[in-house]
Amino acid sequence: MADMKVRVSAQSENATKTVVKARNFEIVIDEPAELGGTNDGPNPVEYVLGAFAGCLNVMAHVVAKELNMTLRGVKIDISGPLNPARLFGQSFEERAGFKEISVVLKPDTDADQATLEKWAKAIEDRCPVSDNLQHVTPVSVVVK
């Protein structure tokens, strides 16, 4: 299968609020009031976790179908600690991103434990967002 190019474009509305266009959709990214934002949408790191949850959901259903596993639904809880000190230029001792990310999958299924373990391993292995979070992806930032 050939590579597909995924694109979004974004425009700042103010110092904390960004409007992103993805296909025919608008996504509003903002900071909460306590971080100087207007709280008009989730912040960037919340979107990262939300994107991860969305990808895990898709993969959960794809893999369940391949395993002939009945999956009526899945609840996904994701969280991760991060220290905002680097973001605000207060300290450069720790990384800016999440220190770790914890995922709990709660499937509505009658599948046995062995099938669930195979299912979970395949989901994590095949989810593109998981892959980007777990492995270094080359990033190029240019100014024009």
C-alpha positions in Angstrom: 0.0 0.0 0.0 1.3 3.5 -0.9 2.0 6.1 1.7 -0.7 8.6 2.4 0.0 12.2 3.3 -1.8 13.5 6.3 -2.2 17.3 6.5 -3.6 20.0 8.7 -3.2 23.8 8.7 -3.5 26.1 11.6 -3.9 29.8 12.4 -3.4 31.5 15.7 -6.4 33.4 17.0 -4.5 34.8 20.0 -1.5 33.8 22.1 -3.1 30.6 23.4 -5.9 29.8 21.0 -5.3 28.0 17.7 -7.8 27.0 15.0 -6.7 23.9 13.1 -8.3 22.8 9.8 -8.3 19.1 9.2 -10.1 18.1 6.0 -13.5 19.8 6.4 -13.2 20.1 10.2 -12.2 22.8 12.5 -10.4 21.9 15.8 -10.1 24.6 18.5 -7.0 24.3 20.7 -6.7 26.5 23.7 -5.3 26.6 27.2 -7.3 26.7 30.4 -7.8 30.0 32.1 -5.2 29.1 34.8 -2.6 28.8 32.1 -3.6 32.2 30.5 -6.0 30.8 27.9 -9.7 31.4 27.2 -10.7 27.7 27.8 -12.3 27.5 24.4 -11.0 24.0 23.8 -8.7 21.2 25.0 -5.0 22.1 25.2 -2.4 20.5 22.8 -1.4 17.7 25.2 -5.0 16.8 25.9 -5.5 16.5 22.1 -2.4 14.2 22.0 -4.1 11.9 24.5 -7.4 12.3 22.7 -5.9 11.4 19.4 -4.2 8.4 21.0 -7.6 7.3 22.5 -9.3 7.7 19.1 -6.6 5.6 17.3 -6.7 2.9 20.0 -10.5 2.7 19.6 -10.2 2.2 15.8 -7.5 -0.4 16.2 -9.5 -2.2 19.0 -12.4 -2.7 16.6 -10.2 -3.6 13.6 -8.2 -6.2 15.5 -11.3 -7.6 17.3 -12.9 -8.2 13.9 -9.8 -10.0 12.6 -9.8 -12.2 15.7 -13.5 -12.9 15.4 -13.9 -11.4 18.8 -17.2 -9.8 19.7 -16.4 -6.2 20.9 -19.5 -4.3 21.9 -17.5 -1.3 22.9 -14.4 -0.2 24.7 -13.7 2.4 27.3 -10.2 3.9 27.2 -8.6 5.8 30.1 -5.4 7.6 29.3 -3.3 9.8 31.5 0.3 11.0 31.9 2.3 13.4 34.1 4.3 16.2 32.6 6.2 19.1 34.3 5.3 22.4 32.7 8.5 24.1 34.0 10.3 23.7 30.6 7.2 24.9 28.7 7.4 28.2 30.7 11.2 28.4 30.5 11.6 28.0 34.2 13.8 24.9 34.1 15.4 22.8 31.4 16.2 19.8 33.6 13.3 17.7 32.5 11.8 17.1 29.1 8.8 19.2 28.0 6.6 16.2 27.2 4.9 13.4 29.1 7.2 11.5 31.5 5.0 8.4 30.7 1.6 7.6 29.4 -0.7 5.0 31.0 -3.5 3.4 29.0 -6.3 1.2 30.4 -8.5 -0.6 27.9 -11.9 -1.7 29.3 -13.5 -3.8 26.5 -17.1 -4.9 26.6 -16.6 -8.4 25.5 -16.9 -12.1 26.5 -13.4 -12.9 25.1 -11.1 -15.1 27.2 -7.9 -13.7 28.7 -5.6 -15.2 26.1 -7.6 -13.5 23.3 -7.6 -10.2 25.2 -3.9 -10.3 25.6 -3.4 -11.0 21.8 -5.9 -8.3 21.0 -4.2 -5.7 23.3 -0.7 -6.5 21.9 -1.9 -6.1 18.3 -3.6 -2.8 19.1 -0.5 -1.3 20.6 1.7 -2.6 17.8 -0.5 -1.4 15.0 -1.8 2.0 16.3 0.0 4.8 14.3 -0.4 7.3 17.2 1.1 4.8 19.6 4.0 4.3 17.2 4.6 8.0 17.1 4.5 8.3 20.8 6.8 5.4 21.5 9.4 5.9 18.8 11.4 8.8 17.5 9.9 10.4 14.4 12.0 12.8 12.5 10.5 16.3 12.7 11.6 19.3 10.6 10.5 22.8 11.6 11.3 25.6 9.1 10.4 29.3 9.0 9.3 30.9 5.7 
